[in-house]
Amino acid sequence: MLRAHIAALFLPVLLSAANPLHTRNIVLVTADGLRWQDLFHGIDPLLAREKSASMDPSNKDAEARRQRYATREALAPFFWNTLAKNGLVLSNVNVTNAYRVSYPGYSEILTGRASDNVITGNIPVQQPNETVLEFLKRKLALPSSRVALFSSWDHFHYIAEHIPGSISINAGYQDSPASPNLSRLQHVTPTPWDEARHDSFTFEMALDYLRSIKPRVIDISFDETDDWAHANRYDRVLDMIATTDGFLNRLWTTLQSMPEYRNTTTLIVTSDHGRGSTLADWSGHGRKVPGADKIWIAIMGPDTPRSGEVSTHAEQRDIAPTIIKLMGLNPADYQGATGSPIQAAFKP
């Protein structure tokens, strides 16, 4: 009886030793407001010939896009032909914060909880909670340069850390020492939005930083899939989905070419909020827009099974605990999080 009791106590340890985790690095990528309707189905028939969405039936460029992005594999080939086939894609994911706009969504991703009492919209208030980026830096005793975030949107200076200066952040029209030429060019290539630069600058700067500094944790946040939607430019939204997919392809190829990352890196891709499904609300989101609470998550790495697209339910707040567990730490040590690790993200 005593022997059986002792064996029961040590069984979890033995199982853990038999299935060690291999993830040493985390790369988190977010595409602002990228609708599941487009990512999972390709060009939306509702918008494909809609003049108000800059898809005029008589326009030759619009016709070229209708043909080019007809299927989801054509729109996002890396996502569906590489990421989905070698990892996990969750289609049944819900936002739990009440507001369904960017800051609350990114905060939920990075803190594993909704903070509806403090974060009620996109007002730039300092993050009230330690983020998972700060938690990993503290628990792994990493210098701030080894935990980095690159974002097109300047509000990440408030979103990504609750103690300013905790991690390395480059957001908005901010220069990066690792990319002197890009730093100069971003200022003479402005977007229509004062708060956000073009995603191409964010990506190239992040890639330069990855190659030179080799962070253990990096978060790359793209913005233009949301910006062009708000402008009712479905043509540009489609282009940016395809462009973002190309970024992911180059990012993964770069990671696998570097010994510091090859076969020890988990890539997580997701969005901060959903959008509507009708002509009246496809370009918007928020608490009153049906479907704005529906997002998706994709995960690929050495500890994640090749399950492809599955309907297992998850929530946005589950991302931070999943990251912590993938890095070999105990999610229970991350105080205040209400999410749980996504079990489907781990090999049995």
N, C-alpha and C positions, 0 to 999 in steps of 0.2 A: 504493500500500500504506500509506504514511504517512498519507495523507488519510483512508483508511478507518479506521485506528487512532484518529485524532483524533476522527472522527465517533462512533466507538463510545464513547469516553470521555465525550463531551458529550451522548450520547443520553438518559441518565437525567435530566440537568438539563433538557433540552428537553421531555421528557415531563412532568416535574414542573411546568414553567412552563405547559404546555398544559392541565394539569388542576389548577389551584390549589385548595386547600382553603378552604372558606368558614366553617368552624366557628370562632367566636371565644369561645363560652361553652359550658360543659358543665354539664348538670343530671343528676345521678345520683339515682335513686330506688330504694329497696329495700323490699320487702314481706316481712317475716320469715316464713319457712317457708310461703309461699303455694304450695300444691301445684299442679303442672302438671295433675293429674287434674281439678281444679275449674276452673282458668283455661282449659284447652284443651277441656273437654267440658261445662261447666256443672254443674249439681247432680249429685252422684255417686249413681247408683241404689242402691249398696250402703248409703248413709247416709240416703237421702231419707226413709225410713220407719223409721229405727232409733231406738227409744225411748232407748237408752243414750247416743245422740248428741243428745238433746233435739229429736228430730224425730218425736215420737209420732204415729202415723197418725191418732189421734183428735183431735189438737190443731188448732184452727182456724188459729192463727198458723203452725204448721208447714205446713199445707196451702197457705196463702197463699204461703209461701216456695217450696214445690214448684212452684207455677204461675209465680211471678214470676221464678225463676232457672232455668227449664227448659232453656235453651240458653246457650251461652257468650256469645252476643251479648246476651242478656238480662241475664246476670250482670255482664258487663264491656263495655258498649257502646262506650265510648271506646277501649278497648284494641283491640277487633276491628274497629270501623267507621272509626276514624281512624288510630290508631297502626299497626296491621297493614297497612292499605291504603296508607299513605303512608310506610312504612318497612320494617323487617326484623324478623321474629320467628323466633328460633332455638329449636327444640323439643328439639334433641339436644345438650344441654349437661351436662357432668359436673363435679362437685366433685372436686378432686384431693387435698385434705387428708384425713387418715385419720379424723377425728373426726365430721364431719357435724353439728356443732352451730354455734351462732351466731358466737361470737368467731372460731374458725378460718375460718369461711366469709366473714365480713366482712373479716378480715385478708387472705384470698386475693384477694377483690375489690379491695382497696385497695393491695395490694403486689405483685400479679402472681406470687405464689408461695405454696406451703404452708410453714408454719413449725412443723412437727409436733414439732420438738425443744424448742420453747419454749411454743407455744400449744397446749395439750392439752385445753382445755375452756373454760368460761366464767369461769374464775378471773381476776380483774381485775389482770393483770400489764401493765406498760407495753409497748406495741408495740415490738418489737425492730428494726424496719426503717423507713426513711423511706417514708411512704405516698405514693401518687400525688398526693394533695392537697398534701402538703409539697413534692413534686418540682415540681409546676406553680407553686406559689408562688415557689419558688427560681428556676426557669428563666425565668419570666415577670416576675420582680422585682415581685411584687404585694404590697401591704400585707396583713397577716393578715386584715383585715376583708373583703377581696375573695375570700377562699377560706373558705367557711363550711360548717358541718355542723349540721343540726338533727335530733335523734333523740329518739324516745320513751324509749329505753333508756339509762340513765345510764352504762353501760359504755363508751360511745363516747368518753368522756374518756380511756380507755386505748387503745382500738382505733384511733382515727383519726390519731394522731400519735405519733412516737417521741420528739420533744422537746416537752414540755408548753408550751403557749402559742404554738406555731408557727402555728396557724390559729385561726379563730373557731369555737368549739364551744358549742352549746346542747343539752344532753342530760339527760333525766330531768326532775325537778321543778325546773327552773332558770328563773329570770326572764330576760326579754329586754327591754332598754330600748326596743326598737322596738314592743313590745306590752304596755304597762303593764296594761291591763285583763285581757288573757289571762293575764298573769303572776300576777295576783291570783286569778283564777278557778280556775286549775289546782290550787291548793292546797286549795280547798274542794270540788273535784270529783274525789276520788281514785279510782284503779282498785283492783281487788283485789290489785295487785302493787306492792310498795314501790319497786321499781327502775324502773318504767316508768309514764309518764303516758298519758293518752288520746291517740290519734293525731290527733284533731281539734285539740288544742292545738299539737302539733308542726307540723301543716300550716299552721294560721293564722299562727303565729309565723314560720315560714319564708317565707310569702307576704308578710307585713309587712316582713320583712328584705329580701326580694328587691326590693320596691318602693322601699324607702328607701335601702338601701346599694348595690344593683345589683352584686352579686358576679359575677366572671367564672366562678367555679366554685362550685357548691353541691350538697351531698349531703343528701338528705332520707330519713330511715330510719324506716319505720313498723313497729309491733311487734304490733298486736292480732290480725293474722291467725294469728300463732303462739300468743299468749297464750290465746285462746279455744279453739284446738285442743287445747292441753294440758289445758284444763278440760273437754274432751269436749262443747263447745258448738258443734256443727256449724251450728246456726241462727245463732249470732253470727259464726262464720267466714264464712258466706255473706254476711251483712250487711256485714262488714268488707271483703270483696272488692269488693262493690258500692260501698261508701263510698270505698275507695281508688281505684277507677276514677273516681269523681266528683272526687276530689282531682286526679288526673292531668288530667282534662278542664279543671278550673279553672286548674291550673298552666299548661297549654299555651296556653289562651286568654289568660291574663295575659302570658305570654312574648311571644306574637304581637301583643299590644296595645302593647308597649313598644319604642320604636326601638332601645334598647340591645340587645335580644334578637331582634327580628323577623328571621327568615331567616338568622340567624347563630348559632343555638343548636342543639346536639344533645342530645336527651333519651335517656337510657339507663335502662331499667327492668329489674330482676332480683330474685333472691332469694338468701338466704345458704345455704339447704339445702333438700332435699326432705323428704318424709315417706313413711310407709308407705301401702299400698293395701288393707289388710285391716281388718276390724273390730277386730282385736287391736292394730294398729300405726298406723292412720291418724292418730291424735292425737300420735304420737311421732316421734322421729328419733334419729340417732346411728349409730355405726359398725356396730351389729348389726342395724339396720333396713334391709331390702332397699328400694331406691328412694330412700333418703335422700341419695344422691349425685347424683340427677338434678334439674337445675333448668332454667331457661329464661332467655333474654335478649331484650329488645325494644329496638330502636334506631330513632330517627327524627330526621332533621336534613338540612341542606343538602348534605351529602356522602355520604349513604346512599341507595342505590337503593330504589325502591318494589318490593321483591321479595315482600312479604307473608310468609307462613309458609313456611319452608324447613327441610329436615332436615340442612343442613350441620353437621358436628360442630364444636363449640367446647368450651372448658373455662373454668371460672370464673376461672382465673388469666390468661385472655386479655383480661379487661376493662380492666385498668390499661394495658397496652400499646396497646390500641385507643384509649383516651382520649388518651394521649400523642400518638399519630399524628394523631388528629382535630384536636388543637390545634396541629398544624404542627411538632411537635418530634420528635426522633429517639428511638424506644423503646430503641435500643441504649445511650443515655446513662443510662438508668435501671438502675443497677447491681443485680444479684442477681435480677431478675425472670426467671422461667422460662417465662412465657406469651409468646404472640406476638399481634400485631394480627389481628383477625378480618377477613380479606380481603373477605368478603361484605358488610361494613359500609361499604365504599367503592365509589363509582361507578367504573366502568372508565374 
